[in-house]
């Protein structure tokens, strides 16, 4: 607990005065609005020096911009800054400003009243318009209602305020549409919220996903040590919306604090402890660690995009199925390369399928996804299939089988995929590969050697695929089998956030030649299947070399420098 408090104080001390000023500049307005106002303030002196007449008109339009965008920021702040700058750079004098204010004071008061009404009543405006849309089913009646409301507004408000109201309502509807279409949650501002707030919201969302609305409305739903949930109608006479109340506990508050702190740590031990905590409380750690690491995770996935693209040269167009599409990178590549083909993703995870469906709807993707197991492929898609793609998925089938680390599970998936192929159809497999037998020595470079050594010891203790052993040659040097070195080094490359998952997976399940022999046997032997020659076969993905160059030095048992073991293989099996 003392260590957690020290970490919290260290993080809070990083909040400098400059950072606080930037964060609170123009209040809660969005970043793009703040940048726009700053751009105006920088642009005006330059324009005034070049051509004062043009600068005057530009300043007028900048004032109009602040009024029209009143729903984003109350215009007194940005408008005041622009006015003060105009006086400071000599566009006008304080006396002229005073005289204009006195002459048009009644208009100014009216404008302040109108803009304040738009800004502070925007939620009421959205509520009223939403009620019109929901309650009125007839298109003609809806058009008449909008026309009447618009006419009434025009009779009492000036044109500028009317435009501001229209923009307020339109952007409110667009915001709802954008959040739903992009798979984001409504009424959440994760981008600007503190980390502990984001994790607390994720905790509530995870609890809501597992609790039926009927249960909530019937009373409180206990989450055990993580608190309670309850629901009530937003208004006694309004059955269209409910309010969810969450009451946390000391344990849930402590858990959220640890998640927010530890997910930003770079040591593997923090993430291993978080995985244990989430298992203890029945939570999925990846629902939380992606809050802090989503950008890094997606960047790592996209970095492998070029390597994955190379396997497309061996795809037969037509009906193309990818097993385990994950984030959908390969689906995008397939749809782009083979525009006339039917591209289908099949995934066992309901969460993955839902996320991909939402992304497909948002981007109008030329592929679709279905929920199901690889073993059931012939029952999930129309037959025959021209190509089945396994991209970095068979090692997961092997690792997470029941029982785990089972070649029989890989065999079932491959047999089902091959059975779905037409004659001439292909299995395209890109996955990890076990290196040939041998010994390798790893020297940990400085700085960073301590982190490599600590990770190795934790890896040897926790890896579930097989027993990992190493011989210590010196405080900064160890010797181990080539296969074990390959598994450890490539797990280390993925970083601490992935460590709790990577220790549960064996990436290289077979050496290349054995892998090919097993695939041919599973597909009915040489008379039923042939292996297509590819230039890649077994190879090292360049990203591993780049990442490990500064961390370790690899040699053979005679201390001669050697290349890293091959990380991937590409195998193409064609049905005769």
C-alpha positions, 0 to 999 in steps of 0.5 A: 500500500505504501508503494502504491501511495508513493507511485500515486504521489510521483504521478501527481508531481508530474502535473506541471504548471504549464500542463495545468494551464494547457489542460484548463485553457478554455475549460472543457472545450475540445482540443481542436477548438482550443487549437483553432482559437490559438491559431486565430490569436497567432494569425491576427497580428500577422494579417494586421501587419500585412493588410489591416483591412483584411485583418478586420474582416477576418476578426469579424468572422472569427467572432462569428465562429465563436458565436456559432460554436457556442455549444462547444465553448461559451463564447465569452472566453474566446471572444474576449481573448480576440477583443483584447488582442485587437486592442493590443495590436492596435486594430482599435483603441480602448476609447473606441471599444467603450463608445461602441459598447455604450452605443450597442449595449442593448444588442449586446445584452440580447446577444448574450442572452441568446447565446447563453440560452443556446449554450446552457440549454443545449441538452434541453434542445436535444431532448426536445428534438429527440422526443419529436423523432421518437414519438412521431412515427409519420414522416409527414407529421415529423416534417410538419413538426420540424417546420413549425418549430423552425418557424417559431424559432425564426420569429423570436430569434435572430438568424445567427442564434437560429443557426447555432441551434441547428448546429447544436442539434445536428452535432448532437445527433451526429455524436450519437451516430458516430459513437454507435457506428464506431462501437464506442459507448455513448456518454463517455469521454475517455480521451480526456478523462483521468486514467482511474476514471476510465478504468472505473467506467470499464469496470462498470461496463464489464459488470453491465455486460454480465447483468440483465436489465430485468435483474437491475430493474427488479432490484440491486445486483451484487457484484460481490467485493466490487460493489452493487448495481441498480437501475431506475427509470430516468423519469417516472413517466418516461419509460424510454430511458433508465439510469444505472447507479453503481456503488463501489467498495474499498476493494473496487476503488483499490483495484481501479487505482492499481489498474490505472497505475500498473498498466503504465509500468514497463516491468513484467512483474506489474502486469503479471500481478494485474493478471492475477488480480483480474483472475481473482476478481473474475475480470478479463485483464485485456478489457483493462490493459487495452485502455492504456496500451491500445495505441501501442498494441494496434501499432504493433499489429499494423507493423506486421501488416507488410509481412502478412501481405506477402502471403496474399500472393498464394491466395486463390480468388473466389470464396476466401475464408480467414480463420481467427481474423482478430483485428481484421487486418488480413480481411482488409488486405484480402478485400483490397487485393481481391475485390471481386471475391467473397471474403469471410472471417470466422472467429470463435470469440463473440467479442471479436465478431461483434467488434468486427461487425461494428467496424465493417458497418462503419467503414463499409468493408467488403467482407463479413464475419461469422461466429463459430469454431474452425472445426465447424467451417463446412457448416458455417460458410457456403461450399466449396471454398477457394482459400482458407487463411490461417494467419498466426492462429494455429499456435493459439488453437494448439495452446488453448485447446482442451487439454492445452498444447494439443496437436489433435486440436490443430489437426481438427481445424486443418482437416475441417478447412481442407474438407471445405476446399474445392479441387485446386483450393488452398490452405495458406498458413502463416505462423510461428515455427520451431527452430532446429535443435541446438544451443544458444547463448544470450548476453544481456547488454547494458542498459536494460540487461537487468530487465531482460534477466528479470523477465527471463527468470519470470518466463522460466517460472511461468511458461506453460508450454513446456519446462524452460531451463537455462544455464547461467554462465555469468551474471549477464550471460545464459545458455539455453536451447535454441527453441527455448531462446526463440520462445523467450526472446520473441515474448520479450519483444512483445512487451510487458503488457502481453507477457501474461498471455504469451507465457500461455502460448507456444509460438513455434509448435513444430520445426518447418519440415515436421510441420509440412509433413503433419499438414500433408498427412492431416490433409489425406497424404500426397495423393490428396494434397501437395505443398506449393513451393514458396520463396519464404518457407521459414524466415525471420520477421525483421521487427524482432531483429530491430527490437532486440539489437540493443537488448541482447547479443546472441551466439552459439555454444562456441561464442560465435555470433549467430542470427536470431532463430526464424520466427515465422513460416509460410506453408501453402497446401493445395488440394489436388 
